[in-house]
């Protein structure tokens, strides 16, 4: 990834943000980093903008804090009770989907994440709790979009710490006015009307984990035109979207992911990302669960591009401009991913 030189003065520039799918440009404002905002020079001391010896906060009433939190959260719940897209799961695929969808300012996106800390099970660290994140080319183009630096190799790139990707894409997604993250919230069930998924049934994650220890604690709902399920591979909260589809008879089976084959797995995950039933798109490792595709291990490019493809599938379902209506516009490397084929990949 090319690193541009730092400017000598603050410069605001209006740029056009493009998708690596070559999508429509969205105007954004970026501020170039100045030397004063970069690493401090060894020749001068580090200084704060206030007196640390006598620092004092402005006074505030405790009730004001309570009202601010409550009012804003309740307003969000009211606003997103009926929305365009609900993404279930804020792992690397779900966040990549949200990032892509957020480029269309007319599409409202709610992300439901059962964990307090979004990012998924694997996106804060690489394999075996190591730090580095390996991304095979050409998925590095998505890292360029998000603004994540990496070390470049011939056929892949390495993000020095996986948390750099997750924290960066989180900050980009959450800064968008048309996206709201509801973390510590579980999707307990689906809303299904006339054979079409029409939203999700929600509850506090801690409530969902204690239904067996307490009396009945009824849920809430979010209606959506499109649901994107990115619940990951099987686990306590994993693959819950496709497992529920099987439970209510909308799909026949969930065979589970097969043994590791890194090269076959990543291509398969992107290719098989699709709308599995009307109103519900499956992305990320949950795709492997429904199709019996191999697991990929500690490479992350397929999560990003699968999430990106899921976003364009959602845009297509909403009748919005997208890059899947015209396969000729998609990068050659991604044409296969847009084929919508239903092949099951053998390990």
N, C-alpha and C positions, 0 to 999 in steps of 0.2 A: 504494500500500500504506500503510495507516494505521500511524503510528509512535506507540506508547504512551509516556506520560510515564514517566520513571525513578522507581522507588520510593525512598523515603528510608531504608529499612531492608531488609536481606536478607529475602526472603520466599520460602518454598518453597510451590509450589502444585501440586496434583494436577489435571492437565487431561486431557481426553479428546481424543485425536488422531483427527481424521476425515479420510477420503479426500475429494478433490474429486469423486470418483465417489459420494460419500455412503455410504461403506462403514462397516463396523462400527467402533465406537470402541475405541481401545486406550489404557489409562491410561498416562500418562507423567509424569515429574516435571520441572518446569522451575524454575530459580532466576532470579528477577528481577534485572536488573543494578542495582547500587547506584552512587551517584555516585563512590565510591572506585574502582570497577572501570571507570568510564567515562573519558573524556578528562580529563587532569589540569587543575585550575584554574590560571589564569595567576598567581594570587596565592600559590601555594605551590610548593615545589620538588619535583622527581621523586625518589622514594626507592625503594631496593630493600629486600627483606626480609632481606638479609644484607650482610655487610661485603665489598664488592667489592675492597677493598685486600688482604685476607688470606684470600680465599675458598679452601677446600680441600675436595676430594671425599673421601667415605668410601673406604677401600681396598677393592679387589676383585681376585680372582685371574682371570687371563685365561681359564682353563678354565671358570670359573663362567659367564662371558659366553657361551662357546661352547655349554655345556650348555643354558643357558636358550633360546638361539635354536633349537638343534637339537631339543630336547625338544618345544617348543611347535609348531614347524613340522611335525615328524613326527606329533605328536598330531592336528593339523589334517588332515594327509593321510589318516591312518587314519579319522578321524571322517567325512570327506567323500568317502571312496572310494565310498560308497553314500549318495546324498542325494535330497532331493525335487526340487530344481530346480538345474540348471546354466545359468548365463547366460554365453554366450561373447561377450566384448567389453564393456569398461567405459567406453564412450562415454556421451554424454548419454542415449541411449535405454536402454542397459543399466543405467546407474546409476538412472535413473528407475524401471525395472522392479524393481530390487533394493530401492529405497526403499519401493515399494508392497508388495512381497511381505513385507518385513521386519515389517510391521505385524501379521502373523499369527505369533505366537510359536511355533506348532506346525509352521511350514514352515521347513525348513532350506535355505539358499541358498548355493551356491558360485559365485563369479564368477571366470572364467578370462580373463586379459588378457595378451596377448603382450608389451605394452610394459612397461618398468619403471615408467613414470608413467601411471597410469590417467587417463581423461578424454577419450580419443578424439582424433581429428585436428583437430576444430574447436571443441571446447568450452572450450579455455583462452583462445581469442581469438575475436573476431568475424570478419567478412569482411575479406579482404585484409590480414590480420595487424593489424587495428584492434582496439581494446579492447572496445567496447560490444557487448552482446548484445541483439538485438531479439526480442521475444516478442509475438506477436499474441494479442489477447484471444479467447476466455476462458481461454487457457492460463496467464494470470497467476495464476489460482487455485492452480495447482500450485506456483508460486513462493511464494505465501503459506503453503502447507503446509510447504514446505521451510524457510522462514524467510529468503528472499532479498529484500533491498530493491531498489527500482527507481524510476525516474522515470516517472510515468504520463502517457500521452497519450490521445487520444480512443479510438482503436481498437487501440492496442498499448502496451506498456511497454518501457522500456529499462533493462537492468541495466548499471550504469556500467562494469563490467569482467566479461567472461565468466568469468574465473577466480573471481569471487565466487560464481557459481552452482556451478561444478565443485567448488571447495574446500568449500563448505557442504554440498552433497549427499553428497560423499565422507565428510565427518566424521559426518554423520547416519547413513549406511549402515554405516560401519565400526564405529560405536559399538553397533550392534545385536548381541546375543549369538548370533543365529541366522544371521548372514551371515559368510562368510569370503572375502576377496579373495586369489586366487593370481595375483599379477602376475609378469611375466617368464616366463609359462607359455603355451605355444601349444596350441591344439586342432588336432591334426594330422589327425584323422579322426573319424568317428562310429561309435558302436556301434549296429548295427541287428540286431534279432532279430524274425523272423517279420513283416517288413514294417513294424516300428515302431522309431523312433529311441529308444534306451535308454541313451544316455550319450555321452561323448566320449573320444577317445584323446588323451592329453596328453604333452607333453615340454617341457623347458626351451626357451624361445624361441631362445636362442643355439644350442642343439643343432639345432633345426628349421631354422635358417638355414644350417647347415653340414653337412647330410647329404651334399652332393656333395663335400665336402673331407675327410671322415673316413670311417672304416669304419662298419659298421652300428651305430646307436645306438638300441636298441629303446625304445619308449615306455612310458607307464603308462596307467591308465584311471580314469575316474570314471563309475560307473553313476548314472543319474538317472531319476526317473519322468517328468520333463519337461525338455526342452532348449529354451532360448530363444536363438536366434541373433541377435545384434545386432552383426554384423561390419562394418557400414558399406557404403559403395558400393565399387565395384571398385578394387583397388589391390594392393600387395604382400601384405597380409594381409586385404584387403577382400573382402566377399561370399563368404568361403570356405565358409560353411554351405550356401548355395544352390548354389554351384558344385559342391560335393561331392555334393549330392543329384542333380544332373544327371549327374555322372560315374558314379554307381552306378545310374542309371536310375530313380530314384524320382520325378523330374519330367522333363518333356520338354525344356524350354529355359530359358535365362536371357537374356532379350533385352537387358538393360541399361537403365539409366535414360535418359530422353529429355532434350531441351533444357529450359532453365530456364523455369518458369512458376510463380512463387511462390504465387499464389492457388490454382491447381489442385493443386499439388504437396502442400501441407501437408494439405489435406482428404483427398487420395488416400492418403497415407502412413498416416494414422490409420484410414481406412476399410478399407484392405487389410491391416492388421495382423491376422494370423490363424494358426491351426495349418495349415501348408501340407502336411504329411504327418503321419501319426499319431506323436505324441510330440515334434514339433518345431514351435515357434512362431517366426515371423520378425518382427522389429520394426526400427524406425528406417530408415535409408537402404538397408538391404539389401532392404527391401520394394520399393523402386523398381527394383532390379536384377532381381527375379524377375517383376515385373509390367509393366515398361516404363513406369513412371510418370515424370513430369517431375522434374527436380531442383529444389530450392527455394532454393538459395543461402543467404545468411547470415541466415536466420530459424530459430529453434530450438524454437518451441512444439510442432511436430509430433513432434520427438524425444521430448519429455517425455510427451506424451499417448499417443503410440504405445507407449512403454515402460510407461506406466501401464495401458494396455489389455492389453498382453501379460501383465502380472502377473495381471490378472483372468481372462484366458484360462487361464493356468497354474493359478490357484486353482480354476477350474471343472473343469479336467482332473483335479485332485487330489481333487475332491469337497469342497472347502472353501467357506465362504461367500464370495460374490463378487457383483459388481454387473452381470454380464452375463446372469444367469439371469432377471432381471426388468428389462426395458428401461424400464419405466415409472419406475423409481427413478433412472435416470441423468439427468444434467442434459440439458435439451432440446438444447443445442448438441452433445452427444455421442451422441445416439441414432443418427445416421447411422453413426458410427464403430463401433457395436456390431452393425450389420446383418449383418456377415459376408459381404457380397456379394463376388463374384469379378470385378468389373468391371475392365477395363484402361483406364486413363485416357490419352487422347491428348494430346500437347502441342499 
